[in-house]
Amino acid sequence: MSLTATAAGIALLISLLPLFVLGHRDPKRLRSRRGAVVTTAPLARRPRQVLTLLVLAPGIVLIGSSLWPALLIWLGALIALGWALVLLLGRQA
C-alpha cells in the first residue's frame, strides 16, 4: 500500500470518530425529533468547537507534510462519509 493511501486512511479514521460524535449530539437534529424521547443532551459550544478542530486536524497535518494527494483523498472521503452519516442519523430521527 502506498504512503498516500495509508496517510489518507489513517487521517480518515482519526476524523470519523469526532465527526460521528458531532452528528450524534447535534442540537438541531435533537430538536427536530418531535415526540421522540431524547436520551442524549446536545453538546455545548466549546466541546463542538474542539471536536470540529479534531475533525480537521488530520487535514492540517497532511498539509504540513506536503501530502497533497492524500489530502484530496481524505477530504473527498470525509465529505462522502459525512453525508452518509447525515443520512443514517436522519433516518433514525
N, C-alpha and C positions, 0 to 999 in steps of 0.2 A: 504494500500500500504506500502511496506517495506521501510526502510530507504535507502537501496541500490538502489532500483528503483527510489525513489524520488530524491536522490542525483544525480544519473546518468541523470535523466530527466532534472533537473534544470541546471546541468552543460552543457548538450547538447543545451538547449535553449540559454544559455549565449554565447556559442561558435558559434552558427549558424549565428547570425547577422554579426559579423565581417568577418566570412568566406564568406558570401554572398557578402559583400562589396568588399572583396579581389577578388573574382571571377568576379564580375561585372565590376570592374575597372582595370582588369589585362592588363598590357601593351602588352603582347604577343597576347592575344585574340583580343584586339582592333586593333593591326597592321594587323592581319590576315583577317580582314573584308574588302576584296577587293571590291571596288566600292560602298560600303555602306557608307552612311553618318553617321559619328561617332559623337554622341551628347555629350558623356562624355569623359573627358580627363583622361588619366591614372594617377594613384596615384604616387607621388614622393616616393623616397626610404624610408625616415623616417616614413611617415604615414603607409606604407606597413609593416615596422618592428613593429610598435606599434600595428597594427591590428593583426599581427601574434602572438604577445605576448598575446593579448586579447583572441585569439582563444585557446591558450594553457594554459592560466591562470586557468581555472576550473580544468584541469588535475593536475596542481601543487597543488591546494587546496585539491583535492581528495587524492593525495599522502600524503600531510601534515596531513590529517585527518585519515590516515590509512584505507580508504575505498577502499580496493583493488578490490573487485568485482565491485563496482560502477565505478572505473577507467577503468576496462576492458570493461564494457558495454558502457561507454562514448566513449572510443577510437574506439571500433568497429562501433558504430552508427555514430560517426563523420566521419570515413573513408567512410562508405557506403553512407551517405548523401552528403559527399563531392564529391564523384564520380557521384552521381545523379545530383548534381548541375553542375558539368562539362558537363554532357550530356545535361542538359537543356540549359545551356548557349551556348554550341556548336551548338545546333540546331537553336538558334536564329541568329547565325553568317551567 
